[in-house]
Amino acid sequence: MNIVVSLFCGIIFGIGLVISEMINPAKVLGFLNIFDEWDPSLAFVMVGALIISTPFFHLFKKKDKPFFAKNFLISNATEIDKKLIIGSILFGAGWGLVGLCPGPAISSLALLNISSIAFVFWMSMGFYVASKFNK
């Protein structure tokens, strides 16, 4: 049941990314370009997501467990370490240089754009290499 719910939520998330055009790297790069022709549409997407998710977060955080899992999986990490800093730099560099982050990149595969395919391929390679260092 958990896999079905996760798949359903992922599909809804992907559809939202397509509707909001966040799978278009030019849209994201337009948001990040604050000195030229700034595109505020990503800010509206973020605010819309917060408006929808915040009440549910506060409603469900008081529960003993999620609906479809045995327990909540909440990280206890509180320190800023080297892995967090390097990961943040790589994420920001990918987002700022290409205009994609993992969710929209995977959703953009539906467009069969060679840039998106290459991005997801190299992102997957990065995940694989990182998993070898995290053992």
N, C-alpha and C positions, 0 to 999 in steps of 0.2 A: 504493500500500500504506500509506503514511504517513497518508493521510486516513482510511482504514478503521480503522486502529489507534487514531487519535485519536478517532474517533467512538465506537468500542467503549469506550475508556477513559472518555470523557465520559458515556456511558450508564451505565456501572458507577458512576461518581461520583454521577450524578443519582439512581440507585436507592438508593445509600447515604444520600444526603441525605433522601430520602423515608422510608426505613426508620427513620432516627434522628430524624425529625420536625424536622429543621433548616430545612425549608421553611415551618414555622409560626412567624411572627414573634413570637407570644406566648412560645414556648419560648426563643427567643434573648433577648428582653427580660426574661424571668424569670431567665435566667443573669446578665444585666447588672445586675439589681436586687438588689444585695447587702445593702441595708438593710431590705428588707421580706420578701417570701416568695421567697427565693433558690431557683432551680432548678439543681442541679449537673449536670444531664444533658448539657449541652454540654461540660463538662469531661471526662466519661466518653467522649464521642465523640472529643474531641481526643486523649486518652490512647490510645484504641483505634487511632486513625489512626497515631499515633507508633509504637505497638508493631508494627503491620504494616509501615509504610514504612521505619523506620530500618534494619532488617537489609538490605533490598533496596537502599537508598541506598548503604550501605557496600559491598555486594557489587558493584554496578554502577559505582560511581565509579572503580574501578580499570581499567575497560575502556577501550579506545582510542576506541570510538564506541558510540552506542546501537544496539540491534538494528535499528531501522527508520529510521535517519537517517545522514547522511554524517559528522556530527560533533556534539559536545555544544554547546549554545547556552548558555554561561555568561557572565553579565554581568561586566565588569571594573570596574563602577562601585563606588567605595569612598567617595565623598564624599556628605555630606548637603547637598543643594541645595534651592533654593526649590521646584522641581517635586515633589520627594519630600515635603517638609513639607506643601505644599498638598494633594497627593494623599492623604496620610495623614489629614489633617484631614477632607477630604471623605468618605473611606471610613469613618472612625470616626463621623462625624456621621450618615451614612446608616445605618450598622449600629446605632448607638445610638438614633436617633430612630424608625426604621422596623422594625428587627429583621431586615433582609435585607442580604446582601452579594451580589455578582454571581452566584456559583454557585447558591446557594439561590433567588435571585430568578428565575433562568431556569428552574430546576426547578419552582418554584411556579406557573409559567404553566399547567401541566397542570390546576391547580385552577380555572382560569378566574375567579380572584378579581380584581375590578376594581382593588384596591389593588396587587396584584402586577403586573398589566398596566401600570398607570400608572407604577409604580416602574421596570420594565424599559424602558418608553418613554423616561422622563426620563433614565435611566442611559445609554441609547443616544445620546440627544441630547448628554449630557455627554461621552461618548466622541468624538462627532463634533466638537463644539466644541474639545475638547482637542487633537484631531488637527490642527485648523487652526492652533493656537498652537505646535505642535511642529515646524513646518516650518522 
